[in-house]
Structures are given as C-alpha cells and as structure tokens.
Amino acid sequence: MKAPGASTRRRLGVALVAALGLLAPMARAEEPPRVTCSATRVGRRVVVRPEALALVAPELERLMRLGLAGRLEVELTLLRRRPLWFSERMDAARLTQVLVYSAKEGGWVLDGRLLAGVGTLELERVAWTLEEEPEAEATFVVEVGVRLQVVTAASLGKVAQWLTQGEKTEAERSALTRGLLRTVAEDLTRRAEGRCNVQSP
C-alpha cells in the first residue's frame, strides 16, 4: 500500500482540524440526556412507550442539519420484582432507528415518521406477551437504555474528504488518522438510561 505523501497528510490534517472545529463548542455545559417511559399491563400483555429527552445536543443537531444521520439504538428489558431477591428478567427487545433532518419534509424524521422536534423523541412502542398471566400481587419494572451516535468514523471521514476536495480513498489515510476518527466518533455518542414501573388495572 502506498503511503500518502506529505501534501496529502498536510491536507488531511487541515481537514481534521476544521472538522473538529465544528465540534469544539460541545465542551460547554448542556442539558444531560435522559430517558422516561410509561408501561401498562393488561392480563399477559405489557406495553411500553419510551421517550428520550435532550438526547440530541445542540452541536450534534447542527451537524445533522448539514446532512449527517443519527443511529438510535434502544434496549428495553422487562423485569419481575422478587422480594428479598434479584429481579427476574422476563423479556427484552432491541431496536435500531435512524434519525435525520429532512429539508424536503421540513423537519426531523425518525424511521420515516415526521417529528415535532428533537427535544423529546417519542420512540417506538414495544409490546410483550407473558407466557402466563401473573398473580395479582406481581410487580414489574421496565429498564430502558438509549444510545445515539450521530457521527460515525465513516461519516467523519466523509467530512475530511469534503474539506480536502475529495482526497481520495480510505486506503490513503493512515492508521493514526482512522484511529483518531474512531475516537472522535465515540466521543460524540450520547447515552441515557431510565426505568419505569409497569402499571396494571
């Protein structure tokens, strides 16, 4: 593999500095992301409606408006509480959704569904069916974890390409550059966790 020349490395360095400059204001204080949910049980059926709040930081929102997509991973776990013992895991679900800003739609779109905004994200509803109808005194809780990655190493690489006027392929980037892109991408990941009690009639 041919190593990139000095001029190529110099242009990539300038591109990375410029790309990272877009993200520098993220260091300032911002509202921490959090997750809430509501859950109900009727007979054997449990329905959960999760929401993510402040998950899209202002600077990430700005990047997404430039055309980058957000990958939203949601993990839900249904637990049955047991007195004086660990909770019992009853079921789980994992969802992956795509969040983008659409100029054509004039707003934010989550898996094809137009949103009012990104301050509060109404995530996909999840339903479980228990194998047996629990006794009346049984209590359940749902744990929710959300992970949003707006910028991936590949998309940051595209930013670097744009800023170097298409300076060619991934093979031309050094291992150090690729490692830096992955590190920055991980820094731009937002996570939140929450839980809610399952209400029953």
C-alpha positions as CSV (number, residue, x, y, z in Angstrom):
1,M,0.0,0.0,0.0
2,K,1.4,3.4,-1.0
3,A,1.8,5.8,1.9
4,P,0.2,9.2,1.5
5,G,2.6,11.9,0.5
6,A,3.4,14.9,2.7
7,S,1.0,17.2,0.9
8,T,-1.8,14.7,1.3
9,R,-1.1,14.3,5.0
10,R,-1.0,18.1,5.4
11,R,-4.4,18.5,3.7
12,L,-5.9,15.7,5.8
13,G,-4.5,17.3,9.0
14,V,-6.1,20.7,8.0
15,A,-9.4,18.9,7.2
16,L,-9.4,17.1,10.6
17,V,-8.7,20.3,12.4
18,A,-11.6,22.0,10.5
19,A,-13.9,19.1,11.1
20,L,-13.1,19.0,14.8
21,G,-13.5,22.8,14.9
22,L,-17.2,22.2,14.1
23,L,-17.5,20.2,17.2
24,A,-15.4,22.3,19.7
25,P,-18.4,24.2,21.2
26,M,-19.7,20.8,22.6
27,A,-17.4,21.2,25.5
28,R,-19.7,23.8,27.1
29,A,-22.3,22.8,29.6
30,E,-25.5,21.3,28.1
31,E,-28.6,19.5,29.5
32,P,-27.8,15.9,30.2
33,P,-29.8,13.3,28.2
34,R,-32.4,11.2,30.0
35,V,-35.0,8.6,29.3
36,T,-38.5,8.2,30.6
37,C,-41.2,5.6,29.9
38,S,-44.7,4.6,30.7
39,A,-45.7,0.9,30.8
40,T,-49.0,-0.8,31.4
41,R,-50.1,-4.4,31.7
42,V,-53.5,-5.9,30.9
43,G,-53.5,-9.6,31.5
44,R,-50.5,-11.1,29.9
45,R,-49.8,-8.1,27.6
46,V,-47.3,-5.5,28.6
47,V,-46.9,-2.3,26.5
48,V,-44.1,0.2,26.9
49,R,-43.9,3.8,25.5
50,P,-40.3,5.1,25.9
51,E,-39.2,8.7,25.3
52,A,-35.7,10.2,25.1
53,L,-35.2,13.8,26.3
54,A,-32.2,16.1,25.4
55,L,-30.6,13.3,23.5
56,V,-29.6,15.5,20.6
57,A,-27.1,18.1,21.8
58,P,-27.2,21.5,20.1
59,E,-23.9,20.9,18.2
60,L,-25.0,17.4,17.1
61,E,-28.2,18.9,15.9
62,R,-26.2,21.4,13.9
63,L,-24.1,18.6,12.3
64,M,-27.3,16.6,11.5
65,R,-28.8,19.6,9.7
66,L,-25.7,19.5,7.5
67,G,-26.7,16.1,6.4
68,L,-25.3,13.5,8.8
69,A,-27.7,10.8,10.1
70,G,-28.1,9.6,13.7
71,R,-28.2,5.9,14.6
72,L,-30.5,5.4,17.6
73,E,-30.2,2.1,19.5
74,V,-32.9,1.4,22.1
75,E,-32.7,-1.6,24.5
76,L,-35.7,-2.4,26.8
77,T,-35.7,-5.1,29.5
78,L,-38.8,-6.3,31.3
79,L,-38.1,-7.4,34.9
80,R,-40.3,-9.0,37.5
81,R,-39.5,-7.9,41.1
82,R,-38.9,-10.6,43.6
83,P,-38.9,-9.8,47.4
84,L,-35.5,-10.2,49.0
85,W,-34.0,-11.4,45.8
86,F,-32.8,-10.2,42.4
87,S,-35.4,-9.2,39.9
88,E,-36.2,-11.8,37.3
89,R,-35.6,-11.0,33.6
90,M,-38.9,-11.8,31.7
91,D,-38.2,-10.4,28.2
92,A,-36.2,-7.9,26.3
93,A,-36.2,-6.0,23.0
94,R,-33.6,-4.1,21.0
95,L,-34.5,-1.6,18.3
96,T,-32.3,0.4,15.9
97,Q,-33.8,3.5,14.3
98,V,-32.5,6.2,12.1
99,L,-32.9,9.9,12.9
100,V,-32.3,12.5,10.2
101,Y,-33.1,16.1,9.4
102,S,-35.1,16.3,6.1
103,A,-35.1,19.5,4.2
104,K,-37.8,18.1,1.9
105,E,-40.1,17.3,4.9
106,G,-39.1,20.5,6.6
107,G,-38.3,18.8,9.9
108,W,-36.9,15.8,11.8
109,V,-37.7,12.2,10.7
110,L,-37.4,9.1,12.8
111,D,-37.6,5.9,10.7
112,G,-39.9,7.7,8.2
113,R,-42.1,9.3,10.9
114,L,-42.1,13.1,11.0
115,L,-41.4,14.6,14.4
116,A,-42.4,17.9,16.0
117,G,-38.7,18.3,17.1
118,V,-35.8,16.6,18.8
119,G,-36.1,17.9,22.3
120,T,-38.3,14.9,23.2
121,L,-38.1,11.8,21.0
122,E,-41.1,9.6,21.1
123,L,-39.5,6.2,20.5
124,E,-41.1,3.1,19.0
125,R,-43.7,1.4,21.3
126,V,-42.8,-2.1,22.4
127,A,-45.3,-4.8,23.4
128,W,-44.6,-8.2,25.1
129,T,-46.8,-11.1,25.9
130,L,-46.0,-13.1,29.1
131,E,-46.1,-16.8,28.9
132,E,-48.6,-17.0,31.8
133,E,-50.8,-14.4,33.4
134,P,-49.1,-13.4,36.7
135,E,-50.8,-13.3,40.1
136,A,-52.5,-10.1,41.1
137,E,-49.7,-9.1,43.5
138,A,-46.9,-9.4,40.9
139,T,-45.0,-6.2,40.1
140,F,-42.9,-5.5,37.1
141,V,-40.4,-2.8,36.0
142,V,-39.0,-1.8,32.6
143,E,-35.4,-0.7,32.1
144,V,-34.6,1.4,29.1
145,G,-31.2,2.2,27.6
146,V,-30.7,4.6,24.6
147,R,-27.6,5.2,22.6
148,L,-27.4,7.8,19.8
149,Q,-24.4,8.0,17.5
150,V,-24.7,11.0,15.2
151,V,-21.2,10.9,13.7
152,T,-19.5,7.6,12.8
153,A,-15.9,7.2,11.8
154,A,-17.0,6.8,8.2
155,S,-19.1,10.0,8.2
156,L,-16.3,12.0,9.8
157,G,-14.1,10.6,7.1
158,K,-16.5,12.0,4.5
159,V,-16.3,15.4,6.2
160,A,-12.5,15.2,5.9
161,Q,-13.0,14.2,2.2
162,W,-15.2,17.2,1.6
163,L,-12.7,19.5,3.2
164,T,-9.9,18.1,1.1
165,Q,-11.9,18.3,-2.1
166,G,-12.3,14.5,-2.3
167,E,-8.8,13.5,-1.4
168,K,-9.3,10.0,-2.4
169,T,-9.8,6.7,-0.6
170,E,-9.7,5.2,2.9
171,A,-6.6,3.3,1.8
172,E,-4.8,6.7,1.6
173,R,-5.5,7.5,5.2
174,S,-3.0,6.4,7.9
175,A,-3.9,4.1,10.7
176,L,-3.4,7.0,13.1
177,T,-5.9,9.1,11.2
178,R,-8.5,6.3,11.2
179,G,-7.9,5.8,15.0
180,L,-8.5,9.5,15.6
181,L,-11.7,9.4,13.6
182,R,-13.0,6.4,15.7
183,T,-12.0,8.2,18.9
184,V,-13.9,11.4,18.0
185,A,-16.9,9.4,16.8
186,E,-17.1,7.6,20.2
187,D,-16.8,11.0,22.0
188,L,-19.9,12.1,20.0
189,T,-22.0,9.2,21.3
190,R,-24.8,10.2,23.7
191,R,-26.3,7.7,26.1
192,A,-29.1,7.7,28.7
193,E,-30.8,5.1,30.9
194,G,-34.1,5.1,32.8
195,R,-36.8,2.8,34.2
196,C,-40.5,2.8,34.9
197,N,-42.9,0.7,36.9
198,V,-45.5,-1.3,35.0
199,Q,-49.0,-0.2,35.9
200,S,-51.9,-2.6,35.9
201,P,-55.6,-2.2,36.5
